[in-house]
Amino acid sequence: MATDNGCEPELSDSLKTFGAVLKALREEARLTQEQFAPLVRYSAAYIAKIEQGKRFPPRDLLDRSEEVLGAVAAKVLKAAARSLTRTAGLASWFQQWAGIEEGAVSLYTYECRAVPGLLQPEPYIRSIFERRLPPLAEEQIERQVTARLERQRLLTDRPNTAFSFIIEQALLERHMGGPEVTRCLFDHLLEQGERRNVELQVMPLRMYDHAGVNGLIYLAETSRHEWVGYSEGQQSSVLITSPADVSAMLQRYGRLRSQALGREATMSLLAEMRGAL
């Protein structure tokens, strides 16, 4: 899941700067948020969050803003956008792994705690952070949601990266957040599972031979074709670079892939579970 255990990220300076630039350009054009939002085809609440540095601006906002604010303003906005990074808003201890994710040619994930962060739809993300203990403030939740949604752009921005996910069926049976959130989760998983660069597998509830008893597994193959592992505990995380330890994780992951349902069987099971809600 790559959660942000106990360490809340600060509002990214680059996000706050972009938001301030957008606000200044909007006001220079003498437009309120309520006037500007429909012109760029977003809600006023969404524009407000971007200007406050709480949301990562979507790509098409830049092009749509040029239509409204003009070419000069668009150049200024694009210059501010160049300072943005996908790790904005992530906890400092997680940023090292997030940086490895950015350049990986293969990413393997086995999760037994919650659906992997890269596959979580927004309602599911909110359900997780709304139930965090100690409780989070609304602003903290928004920062966490923003950061996680931005990380998920890896799936579309890196079509040549091979993503493999193995998820315990028990996580899907849990219905985290209630029926509506669960329906959204199944719809999202079915959609992501259709991507050519994504292999999604479910580990059945009953499995007499299970290689995942040691816990979650995160593995990344770098552009130099070297493998790195990552693990998290309740209040800790560790980057695993020892060749022997990474080799052990790769062996376990390979066995898990053979034990889990295949891609087609997984998609059939997800569709069946979705229909049963």
ROTIKOL-458338 format. One record per residue (C-alpha): x, y, z; residue number from 1. Coordinates in nm, 2 decimals. Layout:
atom px: X | py: Y | pz: Z | i: NUM;
...
END
This chain:
atom px: 0.00 | py: 0.00 | pz: 0.00 | i: 1;
atom px: 0.30 | py: 0.23 | pz: 0.06 | i: 2;
atom px: 0.11 | py: 0.42 | pz: 0.33 | i: 3;
atom px: 0.24 | py: 0.73 | pz: 0.52 | i: 4;
atom px: 0.27 | py: 0.57 | pz: 0.86 | i: 5;
atom px: 0.27 | py: 0.84 | pz: 1.13 | i: 6;
atom px: 0.46 | py: 1.10 | pz: 0.92 | i: 7;
atom px: 0.24 | py: 1.36 | pz: 0.77 | i: 8;
atom px: 0.39 | py: 1.54 | pz: 0.47 | i: 9;
atom px: 0.40 | py: 1.92 | pz: 0.46 | i: 10;
atom px: 0.24 | py: 2.11 | pz: 0.18 | i: 11;
atom px: 0.48 | py: 2.10 | pz: -0.10 | i: 12;
atom px: 0.65 | py: 2.44 | pz: -0.18 | i: 13;
atom px: 0.62 | py: 2.37 | pz: -0.55 | i: 14;
atom px: 0.25 | py: 2.30 | pz: -0.52 | i: 15;
atom px: 0.19 | py: 2.61 | pz: -0.32 | i: 16;
atom px: 0.39 | py: 2.82 | pz: -0.57 | i: 17;
atom px: 0.20 | py: 2.68 | pz: -0.86 | i: 18;
atom px: -0.13 | py: 2.75 | pz: -0.68 | i: 19;
atom px: -0.02 | py: 3.11 | pz: -0.60 | i: 20;
atom px: 0.08 | py: 3.17 | pz: -0.97 | i: 21;
atom px: -0.25 | py: 3.04 | pz: -1.09 | i: 22;
atom px: -0.44 | py: 3.25 | pz: -0.85 | i: 23;
atom px: -0.25 | py: 3.57 | pz: -0.95 | i: 24;
atom px: -0.31 | py: 3.50 | pz: -1.32 | i: 25;
atom px: -0.68 | py: 3.44 | pz: -1.26 | i: 26;
atom px: -0.71 | py: 3.76 | pz: -1.06 | i: 27;
atom px: -0.52 | py: 3.95 | pz: -1.32 | i: 28;
atom px: -0.78 | py: 3.84 | pz: -1.57 | i: 29;
atom px: -1.04 | py: 3.97 | pz: -1.32 | i: 30;
atom px: -1.21 | py: 3.63 | pz: -1.29 | i: 31;
atom px: -1.34 | py: 3.48 | pz: -0.96 | i: 32;
atom px: -1.29 | py: 3.11 | pz: -0.90 | i: 33;
atom px: -1.66 | py: 3.06 | pz: -0.97 | i: 34;
atom px: -1.62 | py: 3.23 | pz: -1.31 | i: 35;
atom px: -1.28 | py: 3.07 | pz: -1.40 | i: 36;
atom px: -1.38 | py: 2.71 | pz: -1.31 | i: 37;
atom px: -1.64 | py: 2.64 | pz: -1.58 | i: 38;
atom px: -1.42 | py: 2.80 | pz: -1.84 | i: 39;
atom px: -1.15 | py: 2.54 | pz: -1.78 | i: 40;
atom px: -1.42 | py: 2.27 | pz: -1.72 | i: 41;
atom px: -1.34 | py: 2.20 | pz: -1.35 | i: 42;
atom px: -1.54 | py: 2.28 | pz: -1.04 | i: 43;
atom px: -1.48 | py: 2.59 | pz: -0.83 | i: 44;
atom px: -1.39 | py: 2.37 | pz: -0.53 | i: 45;
atom px: -1.13 | py: 2.18 | pz: -0.73 | i: 46;
atom px: -0.97 | py: 2.51 | pz: -0.86 | i: 47;
atom px: -0.97 | py: 2.63 | pz: -0.50 | i: 48;
atom px: -0.78 | py: 2.32 | pz: -0.38 | i: 49;
atom px: -0.52 | py: 2.37 | pz: -0.66 | i: 50;
atom px: -0.47 | py: 2.73 | pz: -0.57 | i: 51;
atom px: -0.42 | py: 2.63 | pz: -0.21 | i: 52;
atom px: -0.16 | py: 2.38 | pz: -0.30 | i: 53;
atom px: -0.38 | py: 2.09 | pz: -0.19 | i: 54;
atom px: -0.42 | py: 1.93 | pz: -0.54 | i: 55;
atom px: -0.18 | py: 1.84 | pz: -0.81 | i: 56;
atom px: -0.29 | py: 2.02 | pz: -1.12 | i: 57;
atom px: -0.41 | py: 1.79 | pz: -1.40 | i: 58;
atom px: -0.22 | py: 1.82 | pz: -1.73 | i: 59;
atom px: -0.51 | py: 1.95 | pz: -1.93 | i: 60;
atom px: -0.55 | py: 2.25 | pz: -1.69 | i: 61;
atom px: -0.25 | py: 2.42 | pz: -1.86 | i: 62;
atom px: -0.40 | py: 2.40 | pz: -2.21 | i: 63;
atom px: -0.75 | py: 2.50 | pz: -2.09 | i: 64;
atom px: -0.60 | py: 2.79 | pz: -1.90 | i: 65;
atom px: -0.43 | py: 2.92 | pz: -2.21 | i: 66;
atom px: -0.77 | py: 2.94 | pz: -2.38 | i: 67;
atom px: -0.90 | py: 3.15 | pz: -2.10 | i: 68;
atom px: -0.60 | py: 3.35 | pz: -1.97 | i: 69;
atom px: -0.40 | py: 3.39 | pz: -2.30 | i: 70;
atom px: -0.06 | py: 3.27 | pz: -2.43 | i: 71;
atom px: 0.16 | py: 3.49 | pz: -2.21 | i: 72;
atom px: -0.01 | py: 3.38 | pz: -1.89 | i: 73;
atom px: 0.00 | py: 3.02 | pz: -2.01 | i: 74;
atom px: 0.38 | py: 3.04 | pz: -2.05 | i: 75;
atom px: 0.41 | py: 3.17 | pz: -1.69 | i: 76;
atom px: 0.19 | py: 2.88 | pz: -1.57 | i: 77;
atom px: 0.38 | py: 2.62 | pz: -1.76 | i: 78;
atom px: 0.71 | py: 2.75 | pz: -1.61 | i: 79;
atom px: 0.56 | py: 2.71 | pz: -1.26 | i: 80;
atom px: 0.44 | py: 2.36 | pz: -1.35 | i: 81;
atom px: 0.80 | py: 2.25 | pz: -1.44 | i: 82;
atom px: 0.89 | py: 2.28 | pz: -1.08 | i: 83;
atom px: 0.63 | py: 2.02 | pz: -0.98 | i: 84;
atom px: 0.73 | py: 1.67 | pz: -0.90 | i: 85;
atom px: 0.53 | py: 1.35 | pz: -0.85 | i: 86;
atom px: 0.67 | py: 1.31 | pz: -0.49 | i: 87;
atom px: 0.52 | py: 1.64 | pz: -0.38 | i: 88;
atom px: 0.32 | py: 1.58 | pz: -0.06 | i: 89;
atom px: 0.47 | py: 1.24 | pz: 0.02 | i: 90;
atom px: 0.63 | py: 1.17 | pz: 0.35 | i: 91;
atom px: 1.01 | py: 1.22 | pz: 0.35 | i: 92;
atom px: 1.09 | py: 0.86 | pz: 0.44 | i: 93;
atom px: 0.88 | py: 0.73 | pz: 0.15 | i: 94;
atom px: 1.02 | py: 0.97 | pz: -0.11 | i: 95;
atom px: 1.33 | py: 0.75 | pz: -0.17 | i: 96;
atom px: 1.11 | py: 0.46 | pz: -0.28 | i: 97;
atom px: 0.88 | py: 0.69 | pz: -0.48 | i: 98;
atom px: 1.19 | py: 0.81 | pz: -0.67 | i: 99;
atom px: 1.28 | py: 0.45 | pz: -0.75 | i: 100;
atom px: 0.92 | py: 0.38 | pz: -0.87 | i: 101;
atom px: 0.96 | py: 0.68 | pz: -1.11 | i: 102;
atom px: 1.24 | py: 0.52 | pz: -1.31 | i: 103;
atom px: 1.16 | py: 0.15 | pz: -1.27 | i: 104;
atom px: 1.11 | py: -0.08 | pz: -1.57 | i: 105;
atom px: 0.93 | py: -0.34 | pz: -1.36 | i: 106;
atom px: 0.73 | py: -0.30 | pz: -1.03 | i: 107;
atom px: 0.61 | py: -0.60 | pz: -0.83 | i: 108;
atom px: 0.37 | py: -0.57 | pz: -0.54 | i: 109;
atom px: 0.22 | py: -0.82 | pz: -0.30 | i: 110;
atom px: -0.02 | py: -0.68 | pz: -0.05 | i: 111;
atom px: -0.19 | py: -0.85 | pz: 0.25 | i: 112;
atom px: -0.30 | py: -0.53 | pz: 0.44 | i: 113;
atom px: -0.49 | py: -0.31 | pz: 0.19 | i: 114;
atom px: -0.53 | py: -0.27 | pz: -0.18 | i: 115;
atom px: -0.19 | py: -0.14 | pz: -0.32 | i: 116;
atom px: -0.18 | py: 0.24 | pz: -0.33 | i: 117;
atom px: -0.13 | py: 0.26 | pz: -0.70 | i: 118;
atom px: -0.46 | py: 0.08 | pz: -0.75 | i: 119;
atom px: -0.68 | py: 0.26 | pz: -0.50 | i: 120;
atom px: -0.96 | py: 0.48 | pz: -0.63 | i: 121;
atom px: -1.02 | py: 0.81 | pz: -0.45 | i: 122;
atom px: -1.31 | py: 0.70 | pz: -0.23 | i: 123;
atom px: -1.10 | py: 0.41 | pz: -0.10 | i: 124;
atom px: -0.81 | py: 0.63 | pz: -0.03 | i: 125;
atom px: -1.03 | py: 0.87 | pz: 0.17 | i: 126;
atom px: -1.17 | py: 0.58 | pz: 0.36 | i: 127;
atom px: -0.82 | py: 0.48 | pz: 0.47 | i: 128;
atom px: -0.71 | py: 0.82 | pz: 0.58 | i: 129;
atom px: -1.05 | py: 0.91 | pz: 0.74 | i: 130;
atom px: -1.00 | py: 0.61 | pz: 0.97 | i: 131;
atom px: -0.63 | py: 0.68 | pz: 1.05 | i: 132;
atom px: -0.54 | py: 0.68 | pz: 1.42 | i: 133;
atom px: -0.44 | py: 0.93 | pz: 1.56 | i: 134;
atom px: -0.71 | py: 1.11 | pz: 1.36 | i: 135;
atom px: -0.61 | py: 1.34 | pz: 1.07 | i: 136;
atom px: -0.74 | py: 1.69 | pz: 1.01 | i: 137;
atom px: -0.93 | py: 1.76 | pz: 0.68 | i: 138;
atom px: -0.63 | py: 1.94 | pz: 0.54 | i: 139;
atom px: -0.40 | py: 1.65 | pz: 0.62 | i: 140;
atom px: -0.64 | py: 1.41 | pz: 0.45 | i: 141;
atom px: -0.65 | py: 1.63 | pz: 0.14 | i: 142;
atom px: -0.26 | py: 1.63 | pz: 0.12 | i: 143;
atom px: -0.25 | py: 1.25 | pz: 0.15 | i: 144;
atom px: -0.52 | py: 1.20 | pz: -0.11 | i: 145;
atom px: -0.35 | py: 1.44 | pz: -0.35 | i: 146;
atom px: -0.01 | py: 1.27 | pz: -0.32 | i: 147;
atom px: -0.15 | py: 0.92 | pz: -0.37 | i: 148;
atom px: -0.36 | py: 1.01 | pz: -0.67 | i: 149;
atom px: -0.06 | py: 1.18 | pz: -0.83 | i: 150;
atom px: 0.16 | py: 0.87 | pz: -0.78 | i: 151;
atom px: -0.10 | py: 0.67 | pz: -0.97 | i: 152;
atom px: -0.01 | py: 0.86 | pz: -1.29 | i: 153;
atom px: 0.28 | py: 0.61 | pz: -1.31 | i: 154;
atom px: 0.04 | py: 0.36 | pz: -1.46 | i: 155;
atom px: -0.04 | py: 0.58 | pz: -1.75 | i: 156;
atom px: 0.28 | py: 0.78 | pz: -1.78 | i: 157;
atom px: 0.50 | py: 0.47 | pz: -1.80 | i: 158;
atom px: 0.34 | py: 0.24 | pz: -2.05 | i: 159;
atom px: 0.67 | py: 0.05 | pz: -2.09 | i: 160;
atom px: 0.69 | py: -0.04 | pz: -1.72 | i: 161;
atom px: 0.56 | py: -0.38 | pz: -1.63 | i: 162;
atom px: 0.34 | py: -0.36 | pz: -1.32 | i: 163;
atom px: 0.25 | py: -0.68 | pz: -1.13 | i: 164;
atom px: 0.01 | py: -0.68 | pz: -0.84 | i: 165;
atom px: -0.09 | py: -0.97 | pz: -0.62 | i: 166;
atom px: -0.38 | py: -0.89 | pz: -0.38 | i: 167;
atom px: -0.52 | py: -1.11 | pz: -0.11 | i: 168;
atom px: -0.89 | py: -1.19 | pz: -0.17 | i: 169;
atom px: -0.96 | py: -1.11 | pz: 0.20 | i: 170;
atom px: -0.88 | py: -0.74 | pz: 0.13 | i: 171;
atom px: -1.17 | py: -0.74 | pz: -0.13 | i: 172;
atom px: -1.40 | py: -0.92 | pz: 0.10 | i: 173;
atom px: -1.35 | py: -0.67 | pz: 0.38 | i: 174;
atom px: -1.56 | py: -0.40 | pz: 0.20 | i: 175;
atom px: -1.35 | py: -0.11 | pz: 0.35 | i: 176;
atom px: -1.56 | py: 0.21 | pz: 0.35 | i: 177;
atom px: -1.89 | py: 0.03 | pz: 0.28 | i: 178;
atom px: -2.08 | py: -0.09 | pz: -0.03 | i: 179;
atom px: -2.04 | py: 0.23 | pz: -0.24 | i: 180;
atom px: -1.67 | py: 0.25 | pz: -0.19 | i: 181;
atom px: -1.64 | py: -0.12 | pz: -0.26 | i: 182;
atom px: -1.83 | py: -0.09 | pz: -0.58 | i: 183;
atom px: -1.60 | py: 0.19 | pz: -0.69 | i: 184;
atom px: -1.30 | py: -0.02 | pz: -0.59 | i: 185;
atom px: -1.41 | py: -0.32 | pz: -0.80 | i: 186;
atom px: -1.49 | py: -0.10 | pz: -1.10 | i: 187;
atom px: -1.15 | py: 0.06 | pz: -1.07 | i: 188;
atom px: -0.96 | py: -0.27 | pz: -1.04 | i: 189;
atom px: -1.15 | py: -0.41 | pz: -1.34 | i: 190;
atom px: -1.05 | py: -0.09 | pz: -1.54 | i: 191;
atom px: -0.68 | py: -0.10 | pz: -1.43 | i: 192;
atom px: -0.66 | py: -0.47 | pz: -1.50 | i: 193;
atom px: -0.73 | py: -0.41 | pz: -1.87 | i: 194;
atom px: -0.41 | py: -0.21 | pz: -1.91 | i: 195;
atom px: -0.15 | py: -0.40 | pz: -2.12 | i: 196;
atom px: 0.13 | py: -0.30 | pz: -1.87 | i: 197;
atom px: -0.07 | py: -0.42 | pz: -1.56 | i: 198;
atom px: -0.10 | py: -0.77 | pz: -1.44 | i: 199;
atom px: -0.35 | py: -0.81 | pz: -1.16 | i: 200;
atom px: -0.38 | py: -1.13 | pz: -0.96 | i: 201;
atom px: -0.59 | py: -1.23 | pz: -0.66 | i: 202;
atom px: -0.47 | py: -1.47 | pz: -0.40 | i: 203;
atom px: -0.76 | py: -1.70 | pz: -0.31 | i: 204;
atom px: -0.89 | py: -1.71 | pz: 0.05 | i: 205;
atom px: -0.80 | py: -2.07 | pz: 0.09 | i: 206;
atom px: -0.44 | py: -2.16 | pz: -0.02 | i: 207;
atom px: -0.26 | py: -2.45 | pz: 0.15 | i: 208;
atom px: 0.07 | py: -2.36 | pz: 0.00 | i: 209;
atom px: 0.13 | py: -1.98 | pz: 0.05 | i: 210;
atom px: 0.47 | py: -1.81 | pz: -0.01 | i: 211;
atom px: 0.36 | py: -1.48 | pz: 0.14 | i: 212;
atom px: 0.36 | py: -1.57 | pz: 0.51 | i: 213;
atom px: 0.65 | py: -1.33 | pz: 0.57 | i: 214;
atom px: 0.44 | py: -1.03 | pz: 0.47 | i: 215;
atom px: 0.41 | py: -0.77 | pz: 0.20 | i: 216;
atom px: 0.66 | py: -0.75 | pz: -0.09 | i: 217;
atom px: 0.76 | py: -0.45 | pz: -0.30 | i: 218;
atom px: 1.02 | py: -0.50 | pz: -0.57 | i: 219;
atom px: 1.15 | py: -0.26 | pz: -0.84 | i: 220;
atom px: 1.38 | py: -0.33 | pz: -1.14 | i: 221;
atom px: 1.59 | py: -0.02 | pz: -1.21 | i: 222;
atom px: 1.68 | py: 0.10 | pz: -1.56 | i: 223;
atom px: 2.02 | py: -0.07 | pz: -1.50 | i: 224;
atom px: 1.83 | py: -0.40 | pz: -1.45 | i: 225;
atom px: 1.91 | py: -0.41 | pz: -1.08 | i: 226;
atom px: 1.65 | py: -0.51 | pz: -0.83 | i: 227;
atom px: 1.56 | py: -0.32 | pz: -0.51 | i: 228;
atom px: 1.31 | py: -0.42 | pz: -0.24 | i: 229;
atom px: 1.10 | py: -0.22 | pz: 0.00 | i: 230;
atom px: 0.91 | py: -0.31 | pz: 0.32 | i: 231;
atom px: 0.70 | py: -0.13 | pz: 0.58 | i: 232;
atom px: 0.60 | py: -0.19 | pz: 0.94 | i: 233;
atom px: 0.36 | py: -0.01 | pz: 1.17 | i: 234;
atom px: 0.59 | py: 0.29 | pz: 1.22 | i: 235;
atom px: 0.89 | py: 0.21 | pz: 1.00 | i: 236;
atom px: 1.01 | py: 0.14 | pz: 0.65 | i: 237;
atom px: 1.32 | py: 0.00 | pz: 0.50 | i: 238;
atom px: 1.48 | py: 0.00 | pz: 0.16 | i: 239;
atom px: 1.63 | py: -0.35 | pz: 0.08 | i: 240;
atom px: 1.94 | py: -0.35 | pz: -0.14 | i: 241;
atom px: 2.13 | py: -0.66 | pz: -0.02 | i: 242;
atom px: 2.15 | py: -0.89 | pz: -0.32 | i: 243;
atom px: 2.08 | py: -1.20 | pz: -0.10 | i: 244;
atom px: 1.77 | py: -1.04 | pz: 0.06 | i: 245;
atom px: 1.64 | py: -0.91 | pz: -0.27 | i: 246;
atom px: 1.69 | py: -1.25 | pz: -0.42 | i: 247;
atom px: 1.48 | py: -1.41 | pz: -0.14 | i: 248;
atom px: 1.20 | py: -1.16 | pz: -0.21 | i: 249;
atom px: 1.21 | py: -1.23 | pz: -0.58 | i: 250;
atom px: 1.19 | py: -1.61 | pz: -0.51 | i: 251;
atom px: 0.89 | py: -1.56 | pz: -0.29 | i: 252;
atom px: 0.72 | py: -1.33 | pz: -0.53 | i: 253;
atom px: 0.77 | py: -1.58 | pz: -0.82 | i: 254;
atom px: 0.61 | py: -1.85 | pz: -0.61 | i: 255;
atom px: 0.32 | py: -1.62 | pz: -0.52 | i: 256;
atom px: 0.26 | py: -1.55 | pz: -0.89 | i: 257;
atom px: 0.23 | py: -1.92 | pz: -0.95 | i: 258;
atom px: -0.01 | py: -1.97 | pz: -0.65 | i: 259;
atom px: -0.24 | py: -1.68 | pz: -0.72 | i: 260;
atom px: -0.52 | py: -1.68 | pz: -0.98 | i: 261;
atom px: -0.42 | py: -1.60 | pz: -1.33 | i: 262;
atom px: -0.51 | py: -1.28 | pz: -1.50 | i: 263;
atom px: -0.83 | py: -1.40 | pz: -1.67 | i: 264;
atom px: -0.95 | py: -1.59 | pz: -1.36 | i: 265;
atom px: -0.88 | py: -1.28 | pz: -1.15 | i: 266;
atom px: -1.08 | py: -1.05 | pz: -1.38 | i: 267;
atom px: -1.37 | py: -1.30 | pz: -1.37 | i: 268;
atom px: -1.36 | py: -1.32 | pz: -0.99 | i: 269;
atom px: -1.36 | py: -0.94 | pz: -0.96 | i: 270;
atom px: -1.66 | py: -0.91 | pz: -1.20 | i: 271;
atom px: -1.84 | py: -1.18 | pz: -1.00 | i: 272;
atom px: -1.77 | py: -1.01 | pz: -0.67 | i: 273;
atom px: -1.88 | py: -0.68 | pz: -0.81 | i: 274;
atom px: -2.21 | py: -0.83 | pz: -0.94 | i: 275;
atom px: -2.28 | py: -0.98 | pz: -0.60 | i: 276;
atom px: -2.27 | py: -0.64 | pz: -0.41 | i: 277;
END
